[in-house]
Amino acid sequence: MKLIQSAICVLASCFVISTGVAQTTATYPTKPIRLVVPFPAGGPTDQFARQYAQSLSAQLGKPVVVDNKSGASGAIGSLEVKNSAADGYTLLFGTASTHVLYGLMTPKPQYDSIKDFTEIAVVGDAPIVFAVSPGTKGGFKELIEYARLNPGKLQYGSAGEGTYLHIVGERLKYEVGNLDIQHIPFRGSAQSIPALIGGQVNMTVDTLGSLINQHRAGKLKIVAIAATKRSPLIPDVPTVNEVTGLKDFQAALWNIVSAPEGLSPEIANILILATDKALSDPALLEKLASISIQPINNITGVKATAFIAKELVSLRPVVQSIAVKKD
């Protein structure tokens, strides 16, 4: 009799637990979701995040509010999400800077991008370009030649020390060889782009979407794209490979949506499905195309975690070889 009663209690407990999970997933979300962007407003990541938040909100039926928490190349916002409750109401809109370079370049990192987050999806990427001020004579080839003949005379700006854009600039110097171009870090693209236009730096490294309008308006000049082929948006601009003779210089700023570690699989799946639908929304696709971002639909969950792990392996020797990692 006691055995039967125990079995009944176990079954009852299982029913209560399963009912609780079902109720959680059936009602989630019940309130607004905060999407933390660990970079300043106005930059490429912020632009993408706001478009994504709008479409995700439509899918989930609740507001998705963008919250910019910039600083330390994205680490401040990432830490805030890492330390938040794993209930699906605080998400991170991360990049290679937050999920790969932070761990590679920080002597004592305060979070592990693999262990401390539940990855929802890699949602898209944007090709990276090199641009100069409009009065600069010649193109990318002339810039490279001048840098070789005049070491230390040129400066390039990026969205910040340790960001992916910074690493791409340093990678160019390393792979081309004999390029002494000083790096000037800024607090996001919203500062680095005006610095180029205002003549404070000779070159900047940023996404095509961030620079294309100023390029078309003649406020700056895009001189090379880090891609395997030219972009139809700027067909006259050569690839880095074309100009330098390198074989595989390509780089794109990718974005990933993450939650704190411990998020329930049920809520994670809701977010994955909603994200997939959001990234298939024609209105979103049109907006992303206008800022030169290519959506990605097939790197979710464990695939997204594997993607991060692969990027860590790929970029580790690059960071080490250019001596960017600090003691």
N, C-alpha and C positions, 0 to 999 in steps of 0.2 A: 504493500500500500504506500509506504514511504517512498519507494522507488518511483511509483506512478506519480505521486505528488511532486517529487523532484523534477521529473520529466516535464510535468505540466508547468512548473515554475520556470524551467529553462526555456520552454517554448514561449511562455508568456513574456519573458524577458526579451527574447529574440524579437517577438512581435512588437514590443514597445520600442526597441532600438530601431528596427527596420521602419516602423511607423514614423519615428522621429526623423530619420534620414529622409524618408519620403516627403514628410511635411516641410523639411528644410529646403529640399530641392524644388518642391512644388511651389513654395512661396518666394524663393529667392529670384530676384532681389525685391526687398520690401522698402528700400530707401535708396537715396542717391549713392552712387559709387564715385569714389575719388580716384582720379587717374593722375598720379604724380609724375610730372615731367622734370627730371633732374637737371634741366638746363634753362637758361633765360627765355623769356617770351620773345617771339619773333624769328627764332632760328629754324633750321630745317626740321629738327626733331619736334619742336613745338608746333609747327605748322601741320605736320603729319598727325600728331597726337590730337589736335583739335578736330581735324576732319574725321579721324577714327572715332573719337569720343561721340561725335554727333551721330554717326551711323550705328555705333554700338548701342547708344541710348534708344534709338528707334527699334532695335531688335529686342532689347531687354524690357522696354516699357518704363524705364526709370532714368532720371538724369544721370549722365556721366560727366562729372565736373573736373576740368583740368586744373591742377594745382602745381604751379612752378616752384620748385624747391632747388634752386641752383647752387653751385659751389663745389669746389674740389673735384672738378672734372666729372661731376655727376654723382660723386660718392655721398654727398649730404642727403640728397633725395632718396638715393638707393638705400641708405641706412635707415631712413625714416620708414620706408616700406618694409624693410627686413624686420624692424622692431614692432610693426603693427600687427594687429590681430589677423589671424589667417581665416577670415570669415567671408572673403570675396568682396569686401567693400573698400579695400585699398589696393590699388594696382600700380605697377611701375611701367612706364614707357621707356625702356632702356635702349642702349646702343652697345656697340663694340667697346666704347670707352668705359661703360659701367660694368659690363659683363665679362670683358676679356682683359683690357689694358689695365684696369684698376688692380687686378690681382697680379699682373705681371710686373707692374712698375712701382707698387707700393711695398716698402720693406716689411711692414706689419699690417696687412690688410685687415679691416674690421668686419669684413663679410666675405663669404665664398659664394660666387655666383652659381655654382653647381649645387652646393649643400643647403644654402640658405633661402632659396627661392623655388617656387613651383612654377615652371615655365608654361605659359598658356600657348603662345604662338610667336614665331618670327613672322612679322606682318608685311614687311616690304623693305626695299632698299633704293638708294639714290646714287647715281654715278657722281664721282668726284672730279672736279676740274681745277685747273690752275688759271688764275687771272692776274692781269697787270693793270696799272692805271692807264687811262686812255691815251695819254701823251707819250707812252713808251714806244720807241721806235722798234720796228721789226716784230717778230713773233717769238714763239717758244725757243726756236733754234738760236736766235740771236741772244735771247736771255741766258741760255745755257753757256754760250760762248763767252759772253761778257762776264758771267760769274766765274768761269775758269781763269780768265785773264785778270780779274780784279777780285781776288779773295777777300771776303769780309766786307765788301762794299755794298752788297745787296741785303735786304731784309725781307722776310715773308711773315705774314700774320696768319694766325689760326684761331679757332674758337676757344683755345685754352691749352695749357700745359697738360700733356698726357692724354689729350683727346685723340680720337681716331684720325681726325684731320691733321693734327700735329704729327702723328706717326707716319702718315702718308707723305708729308713734306720731308721728313727725315729719311724716309725710305727712298725717295727720289734722289736725295743727295748721296746716299750710300750706294745705290745701284748704278747711277750714272758715273759716280766717282769724281774726285777732285772738285767738288762743289762746296765752297765755303759761303753759305748763305745763312745769316743769323735769323733765328726764330724769335718772333715777338708774340707772346701769348696775350689774348684778350679774353674778356668774360663773355663768351658767346659770339655767334655770327653777327648779332645786332651791333656789336662794337667793332669787330674785325673788318667788316665790309666798309663802313664809313671811313675807317682808318686808311683803307686802300684808296678809296675815292678822294680822300683828303690829302693823299700823298705822304702819309706817315710811314707807310711801308711800300716796297716795290712790287710785291706779289702777295697773293693770298691763296689759300687752299680751302675749298668749300664745295658744297654740292651744286650741281647744275641748276637745280630748282631755286636755290638761294641767289644765284648770280645772273640768271638768264635775262630777267627784266632790265637790270642795270646794263647788261651787255647790249641788249637791243636798243636801249636809250642812249648808248654811247658814253655812259658814266664810268664804265670800266671795260676791259677787253679780255674775254676768255681766249686763252692761247693754246690750251691742250686739255684733252679729256683722258682720264685714266680708265680706259675701256678697251675691249678687243677690237671694236670698230667705231667709226664716227657716229655721232648722234644725228638723227634726221632733223632735230631741232636746231642744230648748229653745224650743218654739213660742211662748212668751210673750215671748221676747226679740226686740226689733226689729232690723232691719238698720241700719247706719250711714246708709244712703241715706234710709231712712224718717224718721229723726230729724233729720238735718241738711239734707235737701233736695238732697244731692249726687246725681248721676246714675249714677256708675259707680265707687263706692268699694268695691272688693273686693280681698281679699288672702288667699293661702293659702301656708303654709309647705311648699314642695316639697322632695323628697329625691332625690338622684341617686347612683348607684353608679359609681365611676370607678376606673381602674387607671393606673399610670404610663404615660407616653407610650412607645410602642414595643412594646406588647403585641402578640403575633402575632394576626392575624385569626382563626386557628383557635381559639386559647384564648378570645379575645373572644367568638366565636360560641358556644362551649360555655357561657360564663357568661351570655350573652344568653338562650339557650334554657332554661338552668336557672332563670334569674330569671323568665322568662315562666311556667314551670310552677309555680314557688314562689308567684307572685302569683295563681295560679289555685287554690291549695290551699284548700279550704273551711275548714279549721282556721285558716289564716292570715287568711282574709277575716273570720272571726268575731272573731278577736283584734283585727284592725285596726278593725273596726266599733266595738268596745268602747272604743277610744281615739280615735274619730272621724277615722280616716284613710281616705281613698279611694285604693285602689290604681290605678296607671296601667300599662297593658300594651302600649301601642303607640308609645312614644317610646324607641327603642333605637338604639345605634350612631350613624350619621351624623345621624339625626333628633334624638338627644339633644344632639349638638354644635350643631346648628342651633337647638335650643331655647335653649341657653345664649347663643348669639349674639343671638337675638331679645330675651332678657331683658336683656342688656347694653344694647342699644339702647333698650329701654323704660324702664329704671330710671336711665340716665345723666342725663336732664334733671331727674328727680325729685331725685336726689342733689345735682346742681348748684344747683337752685333753692332748696333748703332749707339750702344752705351747710354741709353736713355734711363735705364733703371737706376734709381738713386740708392745709396747706402743708408 
